[in-house]
Amino acid sequence: MSEAHFPPDYATGRANFLAACKEAGLGTTARVHPAAKTRDGKPLFLDTAIMGARDAETALLLISATHGVEGYFGSGVQTGLLREGRLRAPKGTKIVLLHALNPYGFAWDRRVNEDNADINRNFADFSNLPAHPAYALLADAINPKDMSREGLKAANERLRAYAAQHGEFALQEAMSRGQYEYPDGIFYGGAKESWSAAMLRDVTAEELRGSRRLIAIDFHSGLGAHGHGEMISEDLPGSSAYARARTIWGERVRSSESGESVSPALVGTIDKAVPKLMPKTQVTFAALEVGTCPPREMFSALRRDNWLHSVAGPDHRDAEEIRLQIRAAFYPDSVEWKRMVWEAGNEVVQQALQALTQGKMSCAV
């Protein structure tokens, strides 16, 4: 049953992935985090496996746990594809599986890394960081230090006033676009390149060296209708990359840059980084985003998690309740949801494999 592929925690997810790789006859490479540990003090790893010809010029890259707590979804799909024999590298191609890009966040049930950095905002030019005046205007309302009923009421009134003036989507963009001025705030892109970003750079240089055509899928959870999957592209309609994505995944593709998507436009993302890391490669990149809970519930979970780690401290009496809240916001632990998102994950990967086989990646406009 597909729901059995999804792990209860990071350690089980890693063990399941490694076992599935071994059963499939795949070797793995482990990159150990030099500093961060699990909650019980054990090492953290980013693991990769390659299927197919190492020197292939055409490749598929599957990434899980960019946002750590979303790793339950991506890890489950990667493991399930291997267990069920649904991954087959077409002749002349290779498949690279990257398990747990942000292992700290996965192990600690946090969206961010050990420095409170959002990995999908961390691929920035740190010598010329973008300003985000809308976030600055709302920073203390987005990240209130007073989490009492009165404190939250006052903060929420400010956010509602902004939405009333500019629109709900503008408020979402103000909060989540990515910011570099408030290290203790949510959607913080970091002050330097993270270990995870450096490891992705290493993976593209080592495991994808020589690739000339690449399809990449980054697995995410959170936005959208419960269990529904959307392929978020950061390419504009009318571009060659967007046309290739539409050819592969059809109507499921939505551009965040044009306002089509459940996600606003973001900065410092993997989607924009990979083509820069591989300038000689034709890259078709999309994030599979599967919906979990209403936006207010997700925002509450992110806010409380941020408050716990930046203000109250991880030993606060509500720490376990908050950890379980954010876990549930990004990983609904139900059979129904797991089956729905498994189908979405499997479908988009099979479509990508078909594109590798049929040469759809050459589509351009």
C-alpha positions in Angstrom: 0.0 0.0 0.0 1.4 3.4 -1.0 0.8 5.0 2.4 3.5 2.6 3.8 6.2 4.5 1.9 5.9 7.6 4.0 8.1 7.6 7.1 7.3 8.6 10.7 10.6 10.5 11.1 13.9 11.5 9.4 15.8 8.4 10.7 13.2 6.0 9.4 13.0 7.9 6.1 16.7 7.7 5.6 16.8 4.0 6.5 13.9 3.2 4.2 15.5 5.2 1.3 18.9 3.5 1.7 17.3 0.0 2.0 15.2 0.7 -1.2 18.4 1.8 -3.0 20.2 -1.4 -1.9 17.3 -3.6 -3.0 17.3 -1.8 -6.4 21.1 -2.5 -6.7 22.0 1.2 -6.4 25.1 2.5 -4.5 24.7 5.6 -2.4 26.8 8.5 -1.5 26.4 10.0 2.0 27.4 13.6 2.7 27.5 14.1 6.5 26.6 17.5 8.0 29.7 18.9 9.7 27.9 20.5 12.6 24.1 19.9 13.0 22.8 16.8 14.7 19.4 15.0 15.1 17.4 15.8 18.2 19.1 12.9 20.0 22.5 13.9 18.9 23.1 11.6 15.9 24.7 12.6 12.6 22.7 14.1 9.7 23.1 13.1 6.1 22.3 14.2 2.6 22.2 11.0 0.5 22.4 10.6 -3.3 21.9 7.6 -5.6 22.3 7.3 -9.3 20.5 5.0 -11.7 21.6 4.6 -15.3 24.7 5.6 -17.2 26.9 8.0 -15.2 28.1 9.7 -18.3 24.6 10.2 -19.7 23.9 13.6 -21.2 20.2 13.5 -20.3 19.2 13.3 -16.6 16.3 13.5 -14.2 16.9 15.0 -10.7 14.5 14.3 -7.8 15.0 16.4 -4.6 13.4 15.9 -1.2 13.4 17.9 2.0 14.5 21.3 0.7 12.1 22.5 3.4 13.0 20.0 6.0 9.6 19.2 7.5 8.3 18.7 3.9 10.7 15.8 3.6 8.1 13.3 4.7 6.4 13.8 1.3 9.5 13.8 -0.9 11.2 11.0 1.0 8.1 8.8 0.7 7.8 9.4 -3.0 11.5 8.6 -3.6 11.4 5.4 -1.5 8.1 4.3 -3.0 9.3 4.7 -6.6 12.3 2.5 -5.8 10.3 -0.1 -3.8 7.7 -0.5 -6.5 10.2 -0.6 -9.4 8.7 2.6 -11.0 12.1 4.1 -11.7 13.8 2.9 -14.9 16.4 5.1 -16.5 15.8 5.1 -20.3 18.8 4.2 -22.5 21.3 7.0 -22.6 19.9 8.7 -19.5 20.4 8.8 -15.7 18.3 9.4 -12.7 19.8 11.2 -9.6 17.9 11.0 -6.3 18.9 13.5 -3.7 17.4 12.5 -0.3 17.1 15.2 2.4 18.7 18.4 1.1 18.0 19.9 4.5 18.4 17.0 6.9 18.3 19.3 10.0 14.9 20.6 9.2 13.6 17.1 8.4 15.0 15.7 11.7 13.8 18.6 13.8 10.4 19.1 12.1 11.3 22.5 11.0 11.0 24.1 7.6 14.4 25.9 8.0 17.9 24.8 8.6 20.1 25.0 11.7 20.6 28.8 11.1 16.9 29.6 10.6 17.6 29.9 6.9 15.0 28.9 4.3 17.0 26.8 1.8 14.7 27.8 -1.0 15.6 31.5 -0.4 19.3 30.8 0.2 20.6 30.7 -3.4 21.2 34.5 -3.4 24.0 36.9 -4.3 25.1 37.7 -0.8 27.1 40.7 -2.1 24.0 42.3 -3.4 21.0 41.1 -1.5 17.5 42.3 -2.5 15.5 44.6 -0.2 12.0 43.6 0.8 10.3 46.8 2.1 6.9 45.1 2.5 8.3 42.5 4.9 10.2 45.2 6.8 6.9 47.1 7.2 5.2 44.1 8.7 8.1 42.2 10.3 7.0 42.6 14.0 3.5 41.6 13.0 4.6 38.6 11.1 7.0 37.5 13.9 5.4 38.8 17.1 7.5 38.3 20.2 4.3 38.5 22.3 2.3 35.4 21.6 -0.4 36.1 24.1 -4.0 36.4 22.9 -3.8 40.2 23.0 -0.4 40.3 21.3 -1.6 38.1 18.5 -4.8 40.1 18.1 -2.8 43.3 17.6 -0.4 41.6 15.1 -3.2 40.0 13.1 -5.1 43.3 12.9 -2.0 44.9 11.2 -1.8 42.0 8.7 -5.6 42.2 7.9 -5.3 45.9 7.3 -2.4 45.3 4.8 -4.5 42.7 3.1 -7.5 45.0 3.0 -5.5 47.7 1.3 -3.3 45.5 -1.0 -5.1 42.2 -1.4 -4.6 38.7 0.2 -2.1 37.6 -2.4 0.0 40.7 -1.8 0.1 39.9 1.8 1.2 36.3 1.0 4.0 37.7 -1.2 5.0 40.3 1.5 5.4 37.5 4.0 6.9 34.7 1.9 8.8 36.2 -1.0 12.1 35.9 0.9 13.9 38.4 3.2 17.5 38.9 4.4 17.2 41.5 7.1 15.6 39.7 9.9 17.6 36.6 10.9 15.0 35.6 13.6 12.1 35.9 11.2 10.3 33.5 8.9 11.2 33.1 5.3 14.8 34.3 6.1 17.2 33.6 3.2 20.3 33.5 5.4 23.5 35.6 5.7 25.7 33.2 3.7 25.6 30.1 1.6 24.2 27.2 3.7 25.7 23.8 3.9 22.7 22.5 2.0 23.2 25.0 -0.9 26.9 24.1 -1.0 26.0 20.4 -1.2 23.6 21.0 -4.1 26.4 22.8 -5.9 28.6 19.7 -5.2 25.9 17.3 -6.4 25.4 19.2 -9.7 29.2 19.3 -10.2 29.7 15.6 -9.4 26.6 13.6 -10.1 25.3 15.7 -13.0 28.7 16.5 -14.6 28.3 16.3 -18.4 24.6 16.6 -18.4 23.3 18.6 -21.3 19.5 18.2 -20.7 18.0 18.0 -17.3 14.5 17.7 -15.8 14.4 18.5 -12.1 11.6 17.9 -9.7 11.7 19.4 -6.2 9.1 17.9 -3.8 7.2 20.3 -1.6 4.1 20.3 0.6 1.9 23.0 2.1 0.2 25.2 -0.5 -3.0 24.5 -2.4 -6.0 22.3 -1.9 -5.6 19.3 0.4 -3.8 16.5 -1.5 -3.9 18.4 -4.8 -0.6 18.7 -6.7 0.6 21.7 -8.7 3.9 21.9 -10.7 5.2 25.3 -9.9 7.5 26.8 -12.6 9.4 30.0 -12.1 9.6 30.5 -15.8 7.3 32.9 -17.6 4.6 31.7 -20.0 6.1 32.2 -23.5 9.6 31.1 -22.5 11.2 27.9 -23.8 11.5 26.4 -20.3 7.8 27.0 -19.5 6.8 25.5 -22.9 8.9 22.4 -22.1 7.3 22.1 -18.6 3.9 22.3 -20.2 4.8 19.7 -22.7 5.9 17.4 -19.9 3.3 18.0 -17.2 0.4 19.7 -19.0 -2.2 21.8 -17.2 -0.6 21.0 -13.8 2.1 23.5 -14.6 1.6 27.0 -13.1 4.0 30.0 -13.2 4.7 31.8 -10.0 6.2 34.6 -11.9 3.0 35.4 -13.8 0.6 35.0 -10.9 -0.9 31.6 -12.1 0.4 29.6 -9.1 -0.6 29.0 -5.5 2.9 30.4 -4.8 3.9 34.1 -5.2 7.2 35.0 -6.9 10.2 34.2 -4.7 13.8 35.1 -4.5 16.9 33.0 -4.0 15.4 29.8 -5.1 16.7 26.4 -6.3 14.7 26.8 -9.4 16.7 29.8 -10.4 20.0 28.5 -9.1 20.2 25.2 -10.9 20.4 26.7 -14.4 23.1 29.0 -13.1 25.0 26.1 -11.6 24.7 24.3 -15.0 25.1 27.0 -17.6 25.7 24.6 -20.5 22.6 22.5 -19.6 19.1 22.9 -20.8 17.2 22.8 -17.5 13.5 22.2 -17.1 12.7 22.7 -13.4 9.5 22.5 -11.4 8.5 22.1 -7.8 5.6 19.6 -7.1 3.7 21.4 -4.4 0.9 19.3 -2.7 -1.7 21.0 -0.5 -2.0 20.2 3.2 -4.1 22.6 5.3 -5.7 26.1 5.1 -3.1 28.9 4.9 -4.0 30.3 8.3 -3.2 27.0 10.0 0.1 26.8 8.1 1.0 30.4 9.0 0.2 29.8 12.7 2.4 26.7 12.7 5.3 28.6 11.1 4.9 31.6 13.4 4.8 29.5 16.6 7.8 27.4 15.5 9.8 30.6 14.8 8.8 32.1 18.1 9.8 28.9 19.9 13.3 28.8 18.5 14.0 32.6 18.3 12.3 33.8 21.5 11.1 31.1 23.9 13.8 28.5 23.4 13.4 24.8 22.5 13.0 23.7 26.1 9.7 25.7 26.5 6.8 23.7 27.9 4.9 24.0 24.6 7.8 22.8 22.5 6.5 19.4 21.7 3.0 20.7 21.0 4.5 23.2 18.5 6.7 20.6 16.9 3.7 18.4 16.3 1.7 21.4 15.0 4.2 22.3 12.3 4.6 18.6 11.4 0.9 18.2 10.9 0.7 21.5 8.8 3.1 20.1 6.3 2.5 16.4 6.7 -1.1 15.3 7.3 -0.6 11.9 8.7 -3.7 10.3 7.1 -4.0 7.4 4.7 -6.2 9.4 2.4 -3.7 12.3 2.0 -0.7 9.9 1.6 -2.5 8.0 -1.2 -3.5 11.3 -3.0 0.0 12.8 -2.9 1.6 9.5 -3.8 -0.4 9.4 -7.0 0.6 13.0 -7.8 4.2 12.3 -7.1 4.3 9.1 -9.1 2.4 10.7 -12.0 4.8 13.7 -12.5 7.8 11.4 -12.3 6.4 9.0 -14.9 5.6 12.0 -17.1 9.2 13.1 -16.8 10.5 9.7 -17.6 8.3 9.6 -20.6 9.7 12.9 -21.7 13.3 11.6 -21.4 12.3 8.6 -23.5 10.4 10.6 -26.2 12.7 13.6 -26.4 10.1 16.1 -25.3 12.8 18.1 -23.6 13.8 19.6 -27.0 10.6 21.5 -27.2 11.2 25.3 -27.6 9.4 28.4 -28.6 
